[in-house]
Amino acid sequence: MYSSPSKLLFLPGASGSTRFWRPAADLLVHPAQKVHVGWPGLGSTPADPGVTRFADLVARVVAEIDQPAALVAQSMGGVIAMLAALERPELVTHLVLTATSGGVNMESLGAQDWRPMFAEANLFVPQWFIDYREDLTPRLAELRTPTLLLWGDDDPVSPVSVGQRLAALLPRAELHVFPGGDHRLAKILAAEVAPLIDRHLAKG
């Protein structure tokens, strides 16, 4: 098992914005190559007719894991990161998941359903993306990758209870909660987030 990544993959949430992680990424001192992944048809990433289901997004990330890599993921991107790590456990050295809106039963944990409002504001988002729901709970014990969970206590989309649930299910997880942090904490609080990521990546 590799202990230090030579590549950092930054995965956005449902917005698909490759700019989301740049404030934090630019503050990192870790020397690994930085790659900002976008979702076809979302944000500034052109649509790809070959991407027709959620598994295709996972495959795009898996294809980027061609060396020891850490996956740094926001919201819906966290689900993709977990699925990719399950596929390539031998090369994924670390996970950083912020305000992840999936992977466990969100409704039972008091989460607000973001999908109706998001769909209304983003008419060109494919329905298969909005409709995706998968409970990864039965597989989370397989994820032995060191995982940093970053949550805000003012986030109705992914409340702290979700982070606590993941911290209990993932074998090597550490949860950090930001007072007053909302769903965009990784971008808004980049100066506080970056040192935590650097410290996490330094761990074996």
Secondary structure in CASP SS format (residue, H / E / C, confidence):
PFRMAT SS
TARGET T0000
AUTHOR 0000-0000-0000
METHOD secondary structure of the structure
MODEL  1
M C 1.00
Y C 1.00
S C 1.00
S C 1.00
P C 1.00
S C 1.00
K E 1.00
L E 1.00
L E 1.00
F E 1.00
L E 1.00
P C 1.00
G C 1.00
A C 1.00
S C 1.00
G C 1.00
S C 1.00
T C 1.00
R C 1.00
F C 1.00
W C 1.00
R H 1.00
P H 1.00
A H 1.00
A H 1.00
D C 1.00
L C 1.00
L C 1.00
V C 1.00
H C 1.00
P C 1.00
A C 1.00
Q E 1.00
K E 1.00
V E 1.00
H E 1.00
V C 1.00
G C 1.00
W C 1.00
P C 1.00
G C 1.00
L C 1.00
G C 1.00
S C 1.00
T C 1.00
P C 1.00
A C 1.00
D C 1.00
P C 1.00
G C 1.00
V C 1.00
T C 1.00
R C 1.00
F H 1.00
A H 1.00
D H 1.00
L H 1.00
V H 1.00
A H 1.00
R H 1.00
V H 1.00
V H 1.00
A H 1.00
E H 1.00
I C 1.00
D C 1.00
Q C 1.00
P C 1.00
A E 1.00
A E 1.00
L E 1.00
V E 1.00
A E 1.00
Q E 1.00
S C 1.00
M H 1.00
G H 1.00
G H 1.00
V H 1.00
I H 1.00
A H 1.00
M H 1.00
L H 1.00
A H 1.00
A H 1.00
L H 1.00
E H 1.00
R C 1.00
P C 1.00
E C 1.00
L C 1.00
V E 1.00
T E 1.00
H E 1.00
L E 1.00
V E 1.00
L E 1.00
T E 1.00
A C 1.00
T C 1.00
S C 1.00
G C 1.00
G E 1.00
V C 1.00
N C 1.00
M C 1.00
E H 1.00
S H 1.00
L H 1.00
G C 1.00
A C 1.00
Q C 1.00
D C 1.00
W C 1.00
R H 1.00
P H 1.00
M H 1.00
F H 1.00
A H 1.00
E H 1.00
A H 1.00
N C 1.00
L C 1.00
F C 1.00
V C 1.00
P C 1.00
Q H 1.00
W H 1.00
F H 1.00
I H 1.00
D H 1.00
Y C 1.00
R C 1.00
E C 1.00
D E 1.00
L C 1.00
T H 1.00
P H 1.00
R H 1.00
L H 1.00
A H 1.00
E H 1.00
L C 1.00
R C 1.00
T C 1.00
P C 1.00
T E 1.00
L E 1.00
L E 1.00
L E 1.00
W E 1.00
G E 1.00
D C 1.00
D C 1.00
D C 1.00
P C 1.00
V C 1.00
S C 1.00
P C 1.00
V H 1.00
S H 1.00
V H 1.00
G H 1.00
Q H 1.00
R H 1.00
L H 1.00
A H 1.00
A H 1.00
L H 1.00
L C 1.00
P C 1.00
R C 1.00
A E 1.00
E E 1.00
L E 1.00
H E 1.00
V E 1.00
F E 1.00
P C 1.00
G C 1.00
G C 1.00
D C 1.00
H C 1.00
R C 1.00
L H 1.00
A H 1.00
K H 1.00
I H 1.00
L C 1.00
A H 1.00
A H 1.00
E H 1.00
V H 1.00
A H 1.00
P H 1.00
L H 1.00
I H 1.00
D H 1.00
R H 1.00
H H 1.00
L H 1.00
A C 1.00
K C 1.00
G C 1.00
END
